[in-house]
Amino acid sequence: QVQLVESGGGLVQAGGSLRLSCAASGRTFRNYDMAWYRQAPGKGREFVAAISRTGGSTYYSDSVKGRFTISRDNAQNTVYLQMNGLKPEDTAIYYCNYLRTGSIIWYRNTPYDNWGQGTQVTVSS
């Protein structure tokens, strides 16, 4: 029932930009905080960015802060990740997910267990 479809990845040179999209279904989209994660070769899953239910608040990992921007369109059930100033270390498969509830600090909530196939981002130097 829950479906997450990531798109927009590709191969770019260092310093380039990409805009990732995530089409979500199976939950009432506007009732959930959303987040982006990534997994680089040989590494575990890494948190990238999160956005609150209405889009009023965002949070970023130190590694992408100032370069990436997360946004959402609740009318389209879609969350975006604008990636500027890309670096080779950004190379990874990027995933989106709904965030669970419970933590008083909203962006520290963990993602649900259902994952999409992700979208590959490759940055060359």
Backbone as XML, in Angstrom:
<?xml version="1.0"?>
<chain id="A" units="angstrom">
  <residue number="1" name="GLN">
    <atom name="N" x="0.826" y="-1.197" z="0.000"/>
    <atom name="CA" x="0.000" y="0.000" z="0.000"/>
    <atom name="C" x="0.870" y="1.261" z="0.000"/>
  </residue>
  <residue number="2" name="VAL">
    <atom name="N" x="1.843" y="1.321" z="0.899"/>
    <atom name="CA" x="2.752" y="2.460" z="0.945"/>
    <atom name="C" x="3.689" y="2.371" z="-0.254"/>
  </residue>
  <residue number="3" name="GLN">
    <atom name="N" x="3.787" y="3.466" z="-0.992"/>
    <atom name="CA" x="4.641" y="3.503" z="-2.159"/>
    <atom name="C" x="5.443" y="4.802" z="-2.169"/>
  </residue>
  <residue number="4" name="LEU">
    <atom name="N" x="6.737" y="4.671" z="-2.406"/>
    <atom name="CA" x="7.646" y="5.802" z="-2.490"/>
    <atom name="C" x="8.428" y="5.665" z="-3.783"/>
  </residue>
  <residue number="5" name="VAL">
    <atom name="N" x="8.306" y="6.645" z="-4.665"/>
    <atom name="CA" x="8.937" y="6.584" z="-5.973"/>
    <atom name="C" x="9.851" y="7.788" z="-6.142"/>
  </residue>
  <residue number="6" name="GLU">
    <atom name="N" x="11.153" y="7.533" z="-6.068"/>
    <atom name="CA" x="12.152" y="8.580" z="-6.213"/>
    <atom name="C" x="12.560" y="8.711" z="-7.682"/>
  </residue>
  <residue number="7" name="SER">
    <atom name="N" x="12.876" y="9.930" z="-8.097"/>
    <atom name="CA" x="13.310" y="10.177" z="-9.463"/>
    <atom name="C" x="14.177" y="11.425" z="-9.506"/>
  </residue>
  <residue number="8" name="GLY">
    <atom name="N" x="14.831" y="11.648" z="-10.636"/>
    <atom name="CA" x="15.596" y="12.859" z="-10.850"/>
    <atom name="C" x="17.096" y="12.715" z="-10.731"/>
  </residue>
  <residue number="9" name="GLY">
    <atom name="N" x="17.573" y="11.540" z="-10.344"/>
    <atom name="CA" x="19.005" y="11.335" z="-10.222"/>
    <atom name="C" x="19.687" y="11.295" z="-11.577"/>
  </residue>
  <residue number="10" name="GLY">
    <atom name="N" x="21.011" y="11.270" z="-11.543"/>
    <atom name="CA" x="21.780" y="11.236" z="-12.770"/>
    <atom name="C" x="23.255" y="11.411" z="-12.493"/>
  </residue>
  <residue number="11" name="LEU">
    <atom name="N" x="24.009" y="11.583" z="-13.563"/>
    <atom name="CA" x="25.453" y="11.785" z="-13.490"/>
    <atom name="C" x="25.758" y="13.245" z="-13.796"/>
  </residue>
  <residue number="12" name="VAL">
    <atom name="N" x="26.448" y="13.910" z="-12.879"/>
    <atom name="CA" x="26.811" y="15.313" z="-13.056"/>
    <atom name="C" x="28.254" y="15.524" z="-12.639"/>
  </residue>
  <residue number="13" name="GLN">
    <atom name="N" x="28.851" y="16.605" z="-13.126"/>
    <atom name="CA" x="30.195" y="16.978" z="-12.716"/>
    <atom name="C" x="30.156" y="17.741" z="-11.397"/>
  </residue>
  <residue number="14" name="ALA">
    <atom name="N" x="31.269" y="17.719" z="-10.677"/>
    <atom name="CA" x="31.375" y="18.465" z="-9.431"/>
    <atom name="C" x="30.985" y="19.921" z="-9.652"/>
  </residue>
  <residue number="15" name="GLY">
    <atom name="N" x="30.196" y="20.461" z="-8.730"/>
    <atom name="CA" x="29.704" y="21.822" z="-8.850"/>
    <atom name="C" x="28.355" y="21.927" z="-9.513"/>
  </residue>
  <residue number="16" name="GLY">
    <atom name="N" x="27.866" y="20.839" z="-10.081"/>
    <atom name="CA" x="26.588" y="20.838" z="-10.768"/>
    <atom name="C" x="25.410" y="20.721" z="-9.829"/>
  </residue>
  <residue number="17" name="SER">
    <atom name="N" x="24.208" y="20.651" z="-10.414"/>
    <atom name="CA" x="22.972" y="20.611" z="-9.646"/>
    <atom name="C" x="22.043" y="19.522" z="-10.147"/>
  </residue>
  <residue number="18" name="LEU">
    <atom name="N" x="21.220" y="19.015" z="-9.238"/>
    <atom name="CA" x="20.151" y="18.085" z="-9.561"/>
    <atom name="C" x="18.958" y="18.383" z="-8.671"/>
  </residue>
  <residue number="19" name="ARG">
    <atom name="N" x="17.762" y="18.070" z="-9.152"/>
    <atom name="CA" x="16.543" y="18.201" z="-8.365"/>
    <atom name="C" x="15.870" y="16.835" z="-8.296"/>
  </residue>
  <residue number="20" name="LEU">
    <atom name="N" x="15.834" y="16.251" z="-7.104"/>
    <atom name="CA" x="15.217" y="14.959" z="-6.891"/>
    <atom name="C" x="13.758" y="15.128" z="-6.499"/>
  </residue>
  <residue number="21" name="SER">
    <atom name="N" x="12.929" y="14.187" z="-6.911"/>
    <atom name="CA" x="11.520" y="14.175" z="-6.557"/>
    <atom name="C" x="11.164" y="12.850" z="-5.906"/>
  </residue>
  <residue number="22" name="CYS">
    <atom name="N" x="10.191" y="12.878" z="-5.011"/>
    <atom name="CA" x="9.687" y="11.677" z="-4.361"/>
    <atom name="C" x="8.175" y="11.745" z="-4.330"/>
  </residue>
  <residue number="23" name="ALA">
    <atom name="N" x="7.527" y="10.869" z="-5.080"/>
    <atom name="CA" x="6.075" y="10.770" z="-5.090"/>
    <atom name="C" x="5.655" y="9.731" z="-4.067"/>
  </residue>
  <residue number="24" name="ALA">
    <atom name="N" x="4.850" y="10.138" z="-3.092"/>
    <atom name="CA" x="4.478" y="9.275" z="-1.975"/>
    <atom name="C" x="2.987" y="8.968" z="-1.987"/>
  </residue>
  <residue number="25" name="SER">
    <atom name="N" x="2.633" y="7.760" z="-1.555"/>
    <atom name="CA" x="1.239" y="7.364" z="-1.442"/>
    <atom name="C" x="1.097" y="6.322" z="-0.339"/>
  </residue>
  <residue number="26" name="GLY">
    <atom name="N" x="-0.143" y="6.018" z="0.039"/>
    <atom name="CA" x="-0.396" y="5.015" z="1.056"/>
    <atom name="C" x="-0.610" y="5.581" z="2.446"/>
  </residue>
  <residue number="27" name="ARG">
    <atom name="N" x="-0.259" y="6.820" z="2.665"/>
    <atom name="CA" x="-0.515" y="7.534" z="3.906"/>
    <atom name="C" x="-1.072" y="8.909" z="3.562"/>
  </residue>
  <residue number="28" name="THR">
    <atom name="N" x="-1.683" y="9.543" z="4.541"/>
    <atom name="CA" x="-2.154" y="10.905" z="4.335"/>
    <atom name="C" x="-0.936" y="11.818" z="4.369"/>
  </residue>
  <residue number="29" name="PHE">
    <atom name="N" x="-0.460" y="12.180" z="3.206"/>
    <atom name="CA" x="0.840" y="12.811" z="3.040"/>
    <atom name="C" x="1.028" y="14.028" z="3.948"/>
  </residue>
  <residue number="30" name="ARG">
    <atom name="N" x="0.063" y="14.910" z="3.977"/>
    <atom name="CA" x="0.216" y="16.169" z="4.705"/>
    <atom name="C" x="0.264" y="15.984" z="6.216"/>
  </residue>
  <residue number="31" name="ASN">
    <atom name="N" x="-0.036" y="14.780" z="6.716"/>
    <atom name="CA" x="0.010" y="14.509" z="8.148"/>
    <atom name="C" x="1.370" y="14.022" z="8.626"/>
  </residue>
  <residue number="32" name="TYR">
    <atom name="N" x="2.345" y="13.882" z="7.717"/>
    <atom name="CA" x="3.633" y="13.308" z="8.066"/>
    <atom name="C" x="4.791" y="14.237" z="7.742"/>
  </residue>
  <residue number="33" name="ASP">
    <atom name="N" x="5.756" y="14.293" z="8.651"/>
    <atom name="CA" x="7.054" y="14.841" z="8.323"/>
    <atom name="C" x="7.729" y="13.895" z="7.328"/>
  </residue>
  <residue number="34" name="MET">
    <atom name="N" x="8.567" y="14.449" z="6.451"/>
    <atom name="CA" x="9.241" y="13.656" z="5.435"/>
    <atom name="C" x="10.742" y="13.886" z="5.505"/>
  </residue>
  <residue number="35" name="ALA">
    <atom name="N" x="11.503" y="12.931" z="4.981"/>
    <atom name="CA" x="12.955" y="13.054" z="5.024"/>
    <atom name="C" x="13.604" y="12.390" z="3.820"/>
  </residue>
  <residue number="36" name="TRP">
    <atom name="N" x="14.808" y="12.850" z="3.506"/>
    <atom name="CA" x="15.669" y="12.229" z="2.508"/>
    <atom name="C" x="16.854" y="11.573" z="3.197"/>
  </residue>
  <residue number="37" name="TYR">
    <atom name="N" x="17.258" y="10.413" z="2.680"/>
    <atom name="CA" x="18.422" y="9.673" z="3.136"/>
    <atom name="C" x="19.263" y="9.288" z="1.928"/>
  </residue>
  <residue number="38" name="ARG">
    <atom name="N" x="20.497" y="8.883" z="2.185"/>
    <atom name="CA" x="21.341" y="8.403" z="1.096"/>
    <atom name="C" x="22.248" y="7.294" z="1.592"/>
  </residue>
  <residue number="39" name="GLN">
    <atom name="N" x="22.663" y="6.455" z="0.661"/>
    <atom name="CA" x="23.582" y="5.375" z="0.969"/>
    <atom name="C" x="24.664" y="5.333" z="-0.100"/>
  </residue>
  <residue number="40" name="ALA">
    <atom name="N" x="25.894" y="5.621" z="0.301"/>
    <atom name="CA" x="27.037" y="5.599" z="-0.595"/>
    <atom name="C" x="27.623" y="4.196" z="-0.640"/>
  </residue>
  <residue number="41" name="PRO">
    <atom name="N" x="28.416" y="3.893" z="-1.678"/>
    <atom name="CA" x="29.030" y="2.560" z="-1.774"/>
    <atom name="C" x="29.842" y="2.220" z="-0.530"/>
  </residue>
  <residue number="42" name="GLY">
    <atom name="N" x="29.575" y="1.059" z="0.050"/>
    <atom name="CA" x="30.314" y="0.596" z="1.213"/>
    <atom name="C" x="29.940" y="1.258" z="2.519"/>
  </residue>
  <residue number="43" name="LYS">
    <atom name="N" x="28.905" y="2.080" z="2.522"/>
    <atom name="CA" x="28.497" y="2.777" z="3.738"/>
    <atom name="C" x="27.040" y="2.479" z="4.079"/>
  </residue>
  <residue number="44" name="GLY">
    <atom name="N" x="26.666" y="2.799" z="5.303"/>
    <atom name="CA" x="25.300" y="2.639" z="5.743"/>
    <atom name="C" x="24.435" y="3.819" z="5.337"/>
  </residue>
  <residue number="45" name="ARG">
    <atom name="N" x="23.165" y="3.739" z="5.688"/>
    <atom name="CA" x="22.233" y="4.807" z="5.367"/>
    <atom name="C" x="22.545" y="6.060" z="6.170"/>
  </residue>
  <residue number="46" name="GLU">
    <atom name="N" x="22.518" y="7.200" z="5.517"/>
    <atom name="CA" x="22.846" y="8.476" z="6.131"/>
    <atom name="C" x="21.683" y="9.445" z="5.985"/>
  </residue>
  <residue number="47" name="PHE">
    <atom name="N" x="21.325" y="10.109" z="7.060"/>
    <atom name="CA" x="20.304" y="11.149" z="7.019"/>
    <atom name="C" x="20.806" y="12.347" z="6.226"/>
  </residue>
  <residue number="48" name="VAL">
    <atom name="N" x="19.927" y="12.926" z="5.408"/>
    <atom name="CA" x="20.289" y="14.078" z="4.590"/>
    <atom name="C" x="19.510" y="15.324" z="4.995"/>
  </residue>
  <residue number="49" name="ALA">
    <atom name="N" x="18.179" y="15.238" z="4.982"/>
    <atom name="CA" x="17.352" y="16.411" z="5.246"/>
    <atom name="C" x="15.952" y="15.985" z="5.640"/>
  </residue>
  <residue number="50" name="ALA">
    <atom name="N" x="15.250" y="16.844" z="6.381"/>
    <atom name="CA" x="13.879" y="16.577" z="6.787"/>
    <atom name="C" x="13.046" y="17.836" z="6.665"/>
  </residue>
  <residue number="51" name="ILE">
    <atom name="N" x="11.739" y="17.654" z="6.476"/>
    <atom name="CA" x="10.815" y="18.768" z="6.362"/>
    <atom name="C" x="9.549" y="18.441" z="7.127"/>
  </residue>
  <residue number="52" name="SER">
    <atom name="N" x="9.007" y="19.434" z="7.821"/>
    <atom name="CA" x="7.831" y="19.219" z="8.648"/>
    <atom name="C" x="6.568" y="19.116" z="7.804"/>
  </residue>
  <residue number="53" name="ARG">
    <atom name="N" x="5.453" y="18.776" z="8.455"/>
    <atom name="CA" x="4.204" y="18.473" z="7.753"/>
    <atom name="C" x="3.755" y="19.531" z="6.770"/>
  </residue>
  <residue number="54" name="THR">
    <atom name="N" x="3.789" y="20.771" z="7.183"/>
    <atom name="CA" x="3.342" y="21.859" z="6.324"/>
    <atom name="C" x="4.482" y="22.521" z="5.566"/>
  </residue>
  <residue number="55" name="GLY">
    <atom name="N" x="5.700" y="22.072" z="5.795"/>
    <atom name="CA" x="6.850" y="22.668" z="5.150"/>
    <atom name="C" x="7.413" y="23.874" z="5.871"/>
  </residue>
  <residue number="56" name="GLY">
    <atom name="N" x="6.907" y="24.155" z="7.068"/>
    <atom name="CA" x="7.334" y="25.337" z="7.792"/>
    <atom name="C" x="8.697" y="25.223" z="8.441"/>
  </residue>
  <residue number="57" name="SER">
    <atom name="N" x="9.174" y="24.000" z="8.641"/>
    <atom name="CA" x="10.466" y="23.783" z="9.281"/>
    <atom name="C" x="11.271" y="22.777" z="8.484"/>
  </residue>
  <residue number="58" name="THR">
    <atom name="N" x="12.573" y="22.988" z="8.426"/>
    <atom name="CA" x="13.484" y="22.054" z="7.763"/>
    <atom name="C" x="14.698" y="21.814" z="8.636"/>
  </residue>
  <residue number="59" name="TYR">
    <atom name="N" x="15.378" y="20.697" z="8.372"/>
    <atom name="CA" x="16.586" y="20.348" z="9.106"/>
    <atom name="C" x="17.513" y="19.605" z="8.170"/>
  </residue>
  <residue number="60" name="TYR">
    <atom name="N" x="18.824" y="19.907" z="8.244"/>
    <atom name="CA" x="19.804" y="19.331" z="7.343"/>
    <atom name="C" x="20.989" y="18.750" z="8.103"/>
  </residue>
  <residue number="61" name="SER">
    <atom name="N" x="21.589" y="17.720" z="7.530"/>
    <atom name="CA" x="22.849" y="17.235" z="8.061"/>
    <atom name="C" x="23.938" y="18.259" z="7.771"/>
  </residue>
  <residue number="62" name="ASP">
    <atom name="N" x="24.977" y="18.254" z="8.592"/>
    <atom name="CA" x="26.060" y="19.215" z="8.408"/>
    <atom name="C" x="26.730" y="19.069" z="7.042"/>
  </residue>
  <residue number="63" name="SER">
    <atom name="N" x="26.748" y="17.870" z="6.500"/>
    <atom name="CA" x="27.447" y="17.623" z="5.253"/>
    <atom name="C" x="26.775" y="18.274" z="4.047"/>
  </residue>
  <residue number="64" name="VAL">
    <atom name="N" x="25.481" y="18.587" z="4.144"/>
    <atom name="CA" x="24.772" y="19.164" z="3.003"/>
    <atom name="C" x="24.213" y="20.550" z="3.285"/>
  </residue>
  <residue number="65" name="LYS">
    <atom name="N" x="24.258" y="20.989" z="4.516"/>
    <atom name="CA" x="23.694" y="22.279" z="4.887"/>
    <atom name="C" x="24.331" y="23.403" z="4.072"/>
  </residue>
  <residue number="66" name="GLY">
    <atom name="N" x="23.488" y="24.256" z="3.511"/>
    <atom name="CA" x="23.948" y="25.350" z="2.681"/>
    <atom name="C" x="24.021" y="25.016" z="1.210"/>
  </residue>
  <residue number="67" name="ARG">
    <atom name="N" x="23.936" y="23.734" z="0.867"/>
    <atom name="CA" x="23.996" y="23.299" z="-0.527"/>
    <atom name="C" x="22.690" y="22.671" z="-1.001"/>
  </residue>
  <residue number="68" name="PHE">
    <atom name="N" x="22.006" y="21.961" z="-0.118"/>
    <atom name="CA" x="20.769" y="21.262" z="-0.466"/>
    <atom name="C" x="19.572" y="21.989" z="0.142"/>
  </residue>
  <residue number="69" name="THR">
    <atom name="N" x="18.417" y="21.889" z="-0.521"/>
    <atom name="CA" x="17.181" y="22.461" z="-0.027"/>
    <atom name="C" x="16.055" y="21.448" z="-0.181"/>
  </residue>
  <residue number="70" name="ILE">
    <atom name="N" x="15.385" y="21.123" z="0.925"/>
    <atom name="CA" x="14.246" y="20.221" z="0.881"/>
    <atom name="C" x="12.963" y="21.048" z="0.843"/>
  </residue>
  <residue number="71" name="SER">
    <atom name="N" x="11.985" y="20.596" z="0.066"/>
    <atom name="CA" x="10.696" y="21.262" z="-0.020"/>
    <atom name="C" x="9.617" y="20.220" z="-0.272"/>
  </residue>
  <residue number="72" name="ARG">
    <atom name="N" x="8.353" y="20.635" z="-0.183"/>
    <atom name="CA" x="7.267" y="19.689" z="-0.427"/>
    <atom name="C" x="6.072" y="20.400" z="-1.031"/>
  </residue>
  <residue number="73" name="ASP">
    <atom name="N" x="5.258" y="19.636" z="-1.750"/>
    <atom name="CA" x="4.015" y="20.119" z="-2.336"/>
    <atom name="C" x="2.936" y="19.160" z="-1.867"/>
  </residue>
  <residue number="74" name="ASN">
    <atom name="N" x="2.191" y="19.557" z="-0.849"/>
    <atom name="CA" x="1.193" y="18.660" z="-0.270"/>
    <atom name="C" x="0.026" y="18.389" z="-1.208"/>
  </residue>
  <residue number="75" name="ALA">
    <atom name="N" x="-0.231" y="19.285" z="-2.149"/>
    <atom name="CA" x="-1.286" y="19.061" z="-3.127"/>
    <atom name="C" x="-0.913" y="17.967" z="-4.111"/>
  </residue>
  <residue number="76" name="GLN">
    <atom name="N" x="0.390" y="17.728" z="-4.289"/>
    <atom name="CA" x="0.872" y="16.713" z="-5.221"/>
    <atom name="C" x="1.471" y="15.500" z="-4.519"/>
  </residue>
  <residue number="77" name="ASN">
    <atom name="N" x="1.437" y="15.483" z="-3.190"/>
    <atom name="CA" x="2.017" y="14.379" z="-2.412"/>
    <atom name="C" x="3.463" y="14.115" z="-2.819"/>
  </residue>
  <residue number="78" name="THR">
    <atom name="N" x="4.231" y="15.185" z="-2.932"/>
    <atom name="CA" x="5.593" y="15.080" z="-3.432"/>
    <atom name="C" x="6.549" y="15.883" z="-2.565"/>
  </residue>
  <residue number="79" name="VAL">
    <atom name="N" x="7.717" y="15.300" z="-2.286"/>
    <atom name="CA" x="8.783" y="15.998" z="-1.596"/>
    <atom name="C" x="9.977" y="16.095" z="-2.541"/>
  </residue>
  <residue number="80" name="TYR">
    <atom name="N" x="10.696" y="17.213" z="-2.474"/>
    <atom name="CA" x="11.796" y="17.484" z="-3.385"/>
    <atom name="C" x="13.098" y="17.685" z="-2.624"/>
  </residue>
  <residue number="81" name="LEU">
    <atom name="N" x="14.198" y="17.486" z="-3.329"/>
    <atom name="CA" x="15.518" y="17.806" z="-2.800"/>
    <atom name="C" x="16.310" y="18.504" z="-3.895"/>
  </residue>
  <residue number="82" name="GLN">
    <atom name="N" x="16.487" y="19.808" z="-3.754"/>
    <atom name="CA" x="17.306" y="20.576" z="-4.679"/>
    <atom name="C" x="18.745" y="20.484" z="-4.216"/>
  </residue>
  <residue number="83" name="MET">
    <atom name="N" x="19.620" y="19.983" z="-5.076"/>
    <atom name="CA" x="21.010" y="19.717" z="-4.736"/>
    <atom name="C" x="21.898" y="20.612" z="-5.594"/>
  </residue>
  <residue number="84" name="ASN">
    <atom name="N" x="22.564" y="21.568" z="-4.959"/>
    <atom name="CA" x="23.475" y="22.476" z="-5.640"/>
    <atom name="C" x="24.892" y="22.273" z="-5.130"/>
  </residue>
  <residue number="85" name="GLY">
    <atom name="N" x="25.861" y="22.716" z="-5.920"/>
    <atom name="CA" x="27.247" y="22.591" z="-5.522"/>
    <atom name="C" x="27.644" y="21.162" z="-5.200"/>
  </residue>
  <residue number="86" name="LEU">
    <atom name="N" x="27.239" y="20.235" z="-6.040"/>
    <atom name="CA" x="27.464" y="18.816" z="-5.768"/>
    <atom name="C" x="28.947" y="18.478" z="-5.726"/>
  </residue>
  <residue number="87" name="LYS">
    <atom name="N" x="29.281" y="17.555" z="-4.829"/>
    <atom name="CA" x="30.641" y="17.088" z="-4.631"/>
    <atom name="C" x="30.701" y="15.588" z="-4.877"/>
  </residue>
  <residue number="88" name="PRO">
    <atom name="N" x="31.879" y="15.059" z="-5.221"/>
    <atom name="CA" x="31.987" y="13.612" z="-5.414"/>
    <atom name="C" x="31.502" y="12.808" z="-4.212"/>
  </residue>
  <residue number="89" name="GLU">
    <atom name="N" x="31.685" y="13.307" z="-3.005"/>
    <atom name="CA" x="31.241" y="12.597" z="-1.817"/>
    <atom name="C" x="29.730" y="12.558" z="-1.660"/>
  </residue>
  <residue number="90" name="ASP">
    <atom name="N" x="28.988" y="13.281" z="-2.510"/>
    <atom name="CA" x="27.533" y="13.190" z="-2.530"/>
    <atom name="C" x="27.043" y="11.987" z="-3.322"/>
  </residue>
  <residue number="91" name="THR">
    <atom name="N" x="27.941" y="11.303" z="-4.001"/>
    <atom name="CA" x="27.568" y="10.134" z="-4.790"/>
    <atom name="C" x="26.937" y="9.077" z="-3.899"/>
  </residue>
  <residue number="92" name="ALA">
    <atom name="N" x="25.709" y="8.680" z="-4.221"/>
    <atom name="CA" x="24.960" y="7.727" z="-3.403"/>
    <atom name="C" x="23.629" y="7.444" z="-4.067"/>
  </residue>
  <residue number="93" name="ILE">
    <atom name="N" x="22.931" y="6.454" z="-3.539"/>
    <atom name="CA" x="21.529" y="6.258" z="-3.879"/>
    <atom name="C" x="20.713" y="7.043" z="-2.864"/>
  </residue>
  <residue number="94" name="TYR">
    <atom name="N" x="19.791" y="7.853" z="-3.341"/>
    <atom name="CA" x="18.993" y="8.722" z="-2.488"/>
    <atom name="C" x="17.585" y="8.169" z="-2.330"/>
  </residue>
  <residue number="95" name="TYR">
    <atom name="N" x="17.107" y="8.140" z="-1.092"/>
    <atom name="CA" x="15.803" y="7.605" z="-0.746"/>
    <atom name="C" x="14.997" y="8.645" z="0.038"/>
  </residue>
  <residue number="96" name="CYS">
    <atom name="N" x="13.684" y="8.591" z="-0.089"/>
    <atom name="CA" x="12.806" y="9.393" z="0.751"/>
    <atom name="C" x="11.964" y="8.470" z="1.624"/>
  </residue>
  <residue number="97" name="ASN">
    <atom name="N" x="11.383" y="9.018" z="2.684"/>
    <atom name="CA" x="10.492" y="8.233" z="3.521"/>
    <atom name="C" x="9.669" y="9.150" z="4.423"/>
  </residue>
  <residue number="98" name="TYR">
    <atom name="N" x="8.549" y="8.611" z="4.894"/>
    <atom name="CA" x="7.789" y="9.241" z="5.962"/>
    <atom name="C" x="8.565" y="9.095" z="7.265"/>
  </residue>
  <residue number="99" name="LEU">
    <atom name="N" x="8.429" y="10.071" z="8.175"/>
    <atom name="CA" x="9.001" y="9.964" z="9.500"/>
    <atom name="C" x="7.949" y="9.523" z="10.505"/>
  </residue>
  <residue number="100" name="ARG">
    <atom name="N" x="8.361" y="8.664" z="11.433"/>
    <atom name="CA" x="7.503" y="8.284" z="12.544"/>
    <atom name="C" x="7.289" y="9.479" z="13.465"/>
  </residue>
  <residue number="101" name="THR">
    <atom name="N" x="6.418" y="9.301" z="14.432"/>
    <atom name="CA" x="6.183" y="10.325" z="15.440"/>
    <atom name="C" x="6.671" y="9.829" z="16.791"/>
  </residue>
  <residue number="102" name="GLY">
    <atom name="N" x="6.748" y="10.724" z="17.756"/>
    <atom name="CA" x="7.106" y="10.338" z="19.112"/>
    <atom name="C" x="8.169" y="11.191" z="19.762"/>
  </residue>
  <residue number="103" name="SER">
    <atom name="N" x="9.175" y="11.605" z="19.023"/>
    <atom name="CA" x="10.233" y="12.432" z="19.577"/>
    <atom name="C" x="9.771" y="13.871" z="19.681"/>
  </residue>
  <residue number="104" name="ILE">
    <atom name="N" x="10.108" y="14.493" z="20.803"/>
    <atom name="CA" x="9.766" y="15.896" z="20.976"/>
    <atom name="C" x="10.533" y="16.765" z="19.973"/>
  </residue>
  <residue number="105" name="ILE">
    <atom name="N" x="11.673" y="16.275" z="19.511"/>
    <atom name="CA" x="12.427" y="16.927" z="18.444"/>
    <atom name="C" x="12.068" y="16.216" z="17.153"/>
  </residue>
  <residue number="106" name="TRP">
    <atom name="N" x="11.212" y="16.805" z="16.365"/>
    <atom name="CA" x="10.534" y="16.121" z="15.276"/>
    <atom name="C" x="11.466" y="15.485" z="14.260"/>
  </residue>
  <residue number="107" name="TYR">
    <atom name="N" x="12.574" y="16.153" z="13.904"/>
    <atom name="CA" x="13.450" y="15.644" z="12.850"/>
    <atom name="C" x="14.320" y="14.491" z="13.327"/>
  </residue>
  <residue number="108" name="ARG">
    <atom name="N" x="14.273" y="14.175" z="14.614"/>
    <atom name="CA" x="15.009" y="13.019" z="15.138"/>
    <atom name="C" x="14.182" y="11.740" z="15.111"/>
  </residue>
  <residue number="109" name="ASN">
    <atom name="N" x="12.922" y="11.827" z="14.692"/>
    <atom name="CA" x="12.122" y="10.625" z="14.510"/>
    <atom name="C" x="12.719" y="9.749" z="13.421"/>
  </residue>
  <residue number="110" name="THR">
    <atom name="N" x="12.551" y="8.451" z="13.554"/>
    <atom name="CA" x="13.117" y="7.510" z="12.599"/>
    <atom name="C" x="12.166" y="7.286" z="11.434"/>
  </residue>
  <residue number="111" name="PRO">
    <atom name="N" x="12.687" y="6.827" z="10.296"/>
    <atom name="CA" x="11.818" y="6.549" z="9.150"/>
    <atom name="C" x="11.056" y="5.242" z="9.318"/>
  </residue>
  <residue number="112" name="TYR">
    <atom name="N" x="9.973" y="5.084" z="8.564"/>
    <atom name="CA" x="9.251" y="3.831" z="8.521"/>
    <atom name="C" x="10.070" y="2.769" z="7.783"/>
  </residue>
  <residue number="113" name="ASP">
    <atom name="N" x="9.592" y="1.540" z="7.817"/>
    <atom name="CA" x="10.356" y="0.401" z="7.298"/>
    <atom name="C" x="10.167" y="0.163" z="5.808"/>
  </residue>
  <residue number="114" name="ASN">
    <atom name="N" x="9.222" y="0.828" z="5.188"/>
    <atom name="CA" x="8.977" y="0.661" z="3.767"/>
    <atom name="C" x="9.813" y="1.656" z="2.977"/>
  </residue>
  <residue number="115" name="TRP">
    <atom name="N" x="10.642" y="1.130" z="2.059"/>
    <atom name="CA" x="11.534" y="1.965" z="1.257"/>
    <atom name="C" x="11.261" y="1.777" z="-0.222"/>
  </residue>
  <residue number="116" name="GLY">
    <atom name="N" x="11.472" y="2.841" z="-0.990"/>
    <atom name="CA" x="11.404" y="2.748" z="-2.431"/>
    <atom name="C" x="12.706" y="2.228" z="-3.000"/>
  </residue>
  <residue number="117" name="GLN">
    <atom name="N" x="12.851" y="2.303" z="-4.313"/>
    <atom name="CA" x="14.060" y="1.811" z="-4.968"/>
    <atom name="C" x="15.174" y="2.842" z="-4.988"/>
  </residue>
  <residue number="118" name="GLY">
    <atom name="N" x="14.863" y="4.082" z="-4.678"/>
    <atom name="CA" x="15.860" y="5.133" z="-4.653"/>
    <atom name="C" x="16.212" y="5.626" z="-6.044"/>
  </residue>
  <residue number="119" name="THR">
    <atom name="N" x="16.999" y="6.696" z="-6.085"/>
    <atom name="CA" x="17.482" y="7.230" z="-7.347"/>
    <atom name="C" x="18.977" y="7.503" z="-7.220"/>
  </residue>
  <residue number="120" name="GLN">
    <atom name="N" x="19.738" y="7.066" z="-8.217"/>
    <atom name="CA" x="21.192" y="7.134" z="-8.175"/>
    <atom name="C" x="21.689" y="8.531" z="-8.533"/>
  </residue>
  <residue number="121" name="VAL">
    <atom name="N" x="22.552" y="9.070" z="-7.688"/>
    <atom name="CA" x="23.237" y="10.333" z="-7.952"/>
    <atom name="C" x="24.729" y="10.039" z="-8.014"/>
  </residue>
  <residue number="122" name="THR">
    <atom name="N" x="25.351" y="10.380" z="-9.131"/>
    <atom name="CA" x="26.782" y="10.178" z="-9.309"/>
    <atom name="C" x="27.425" y="11.508" z="-9.671"/>
  </residue>
  <residue number="123" name="VAL">
    <atom name="N" x="28.424" y="11.912" z="-8.898"/>
    <atom name="CA" x="29.115" y="13.185" z="-9.105"/>
    <atom name="C" x="30.566" y="12.890" z="-9.442"/>
  </residue>
  <residue number="124" name="SER">
    <atom name="N" x="30.999" y="13.304" z="-10.615"/>
    <atom name="CA" x="32.360" y="13.078" z="-11.064"/>
    <atom name="C" x="33.216" y="14.304" z="-10.805"/>
  </residue>
  <residue number="125" name="SER">
    <atom name="N" x="34.521" y="14.092" z="-10.688"/>
    <atom name="CA" x="35.475" y="15.176" z="-10.468"/>
    <atom name="C" x="36.373" y="15.396" z="-11.666"/>
  </residue>
</chain>
